Amino acid sequence: MKSYTTDWIRNVGIVGHGDTGKTQLVSSLLFTSGMTPRLGKVTEGSTTTDWDEEEIARKISINTGTAYAEWAAPGHAEKTKVNLLDTPGYSTFINETKASLIAADAALIVIDASAGVQVITERVWDYATEYDLPRAFILNWMDRDLASFERAMESLEQVFGRGVVPIHLPIGTEKGFKGVVDLVTMKALIYTPDGDGKAKIEEIPADLRDAAQAAHEKLVEMVAEGEDELMQEFFDKGTLPAEDINKGLHEEVRDKKIFPVLLSSALHNIGGDAILNFIAEILPSPSFRGKATGYKTPDHKGDTVERKISDSEPLSLFVFKTVADPFAGRISYFKVMSGVLKNDANVVNFNRGTQERLQHVQIMQGKTAAAVNDLHAGDIGAVAKLKDTLTGDTLGDKGAPIFYSTARIPEPSITFAVEPKTRADEDRIGVAIHKILEEDLALRFGRDPQTKEFLLSGAGQQHIEVVVAKLRKRYHVEMTLKPPKVPYRETIRGKADAEGKHKKQTGGHGQFGLCRIKMEPLPRGKGIEFVDDVFGGAIPKNWIPSVEKGVRDSAERGYLAGFPVVDFRVSLYDGKYHDVDSSDIAFKIAGSLAFREAMKQARPALLEPIMHVEVYAPDQYSGDLMGHLSGRRGKISGSETRGGNVVVKAQVPLSEMLSYANELTSMTQGRGSYSMEFSHYDFVPQELAEKVIAAHKPHAVEDEAAATA
């Protein structure tokens, strides 16, 4: 594989709502560029970037797939290396998209031409904004029934503003779509459906000339607005030559002032070469950012460090993705942030403080690896079997440490109890889950200390089902899912002043510890605060941490129904001890007893997670959607119309959303979709709280002495 320098590299995230054809588009680009011998199809399970068994079976992207194409733009003898990041589009797996986009330098947002802007379209736009990425739109499925260039453009302009400008016009509609008018060169690009993706260049059809001229003038005016020289040339000549339009487009896209719109039919390979030309000519190389910013310490706080995205800088790599392959072992995907990585290099993992040897550096075409001798600043690669390296780690030259920031992933929104089917499955589950956790940042796994159940938490029911399927197919661990558990919390509404006394006398030394605490509520999300207000040595300093541990352990076990108690402050202000009989365990038990006594006085209450929900559907369902959400104790926070669709926003308790997906499908005849993420905790209404407490109380009953012993 040829070595590409920074200026000849493009890192492009292919993002968008589910079913817009992102994976099919990548397959089209790979075939058009000659990287694959045939056009892979999602329906046949033959695409390059959806290679996981679950992705092929479900016909959706679950993980980010990486691929690369080599492409020479018109007028260039040199080829550009295009690294493609094919990301998931369903809300359940959108965290994977956010984590992967950190390696991109631009984003192509794929739109279903019949649907326009959808819920996840806006979400990935926000991710691109967060990462400061230039972006463009691909109107895909232009050959399908109900596809409408005009309606889709109206939707894009309404949501994303006047910077959205087409550089293509369609030739033909729906099944008659056969090519595009290139508004830069003012030529027609005509394709053979299911052909090689390379266009025949012709004159613009007569019936499109007026529309093309008007759209060309709008494009030229937008490009000229951003550059004084181009604006003057535009005023003088009334137009701009194609090379100046391209130059201006490159700069305006790079500066996030213009967001071009291109057209394609990925399934029938129409528009592939035009999109590749756009990527190579208009989208920026990694060097456009100038520098990468990291931190001096692994906690990503305090002083920052800047590193030029250049071969001349010390080597630094950021690991943005991990795949746990049952045969190849752990595969680490990384971006070279600075310097040049040579094969067989010895580097330091700054996060772990360990040495790593990068043997067999490679680039990935889906699941197929190709060896490389070196990778330059800005390039993307992979390496297998690193000892200690995980997603989010920074590696590099020993003498130039730096720590790059990881993606901020929301906490899981749903929890299932999982039960191994056999004792052998229970023995294997730990190792298997650990490997899955390495590649999935949105997953959590643990054991409930009260029920002794294994708890698996993720972004949605489908997410958990996919993980269970992976455990079965990859690691032969059989598990059953129990109904999802809502992660309730407990808190207090009032103040309390309580004493905890532990006194036990047996033969020899006894046990004695006495503490007095005050308890008061804190605002939501503040957690637990422990304050040492002891004066005069009533409790020696070395035993105060034991009181705190007793309080925190008891809070974790809950009071009302076994859910963790949160958002309170405990102030330890007095106590007594015995020179002989006092000990760490005595004061830990005293702290636990004081906590439980205080809870009796402090008006304990139950909290439930409230989710921010956005539901997207045709506007004819608007009233039904709002009524249905209100009936689920939802508070409608707003709605807006986009073209012929409506987006309803609401705050809804998680307990009311567990079966929502199936009901939404039924209500909208499969045309609705929704996204959900954690918002905050709030009090459960008393009547419902009593039912929840009654259902969980048997599990929460405990022998306090045994629990603290």
DATAHU-V420164 format. One record per helix or strand. SS is the DSSP state (h for helix, s for strand). FROM is the first residue (numbers start at 1). LEN is the number of residues. If there is no record, write none. Layout:
BEGIN
SS FROM LEN
SS FROM LEN
END
This chain:
BEGIN
h 6 3
s 9 8
h 22 11
h 42 3
h 53 6
s 65 7
s 80 7
h 91 11
s 106 7
s 116 1
h 119 12
s 134 7
h 149 12
s 164 3
s 168 4
h 174 3
s 179 4
s 187 4
s 200 3
h 206 20
h 228 10
h 242 13
s 259 5
s 265 1
h 266 3
s 270 1
h 272 10
h 286 4
s 291 5
s 304 5
s 316 10
s 329 10
s 341 2
s 345 5
s 354 5
s 362 4
s 368 4
s 374 2
s 380 5
s 394 3
s 403 1
s 414 7
h 423 17
s 444 4
s 454 5
h 461 15
s 479 7
s 489 4
s 496 9
s 511 11
s 528 5
h 541 17
s 565 1
s 568 9
h 584 18
s 604 15
h 619 13
s 635 8
s 645 9
h 654 3
h 660 8
s 673 11
h 686 15
h 704 5
END
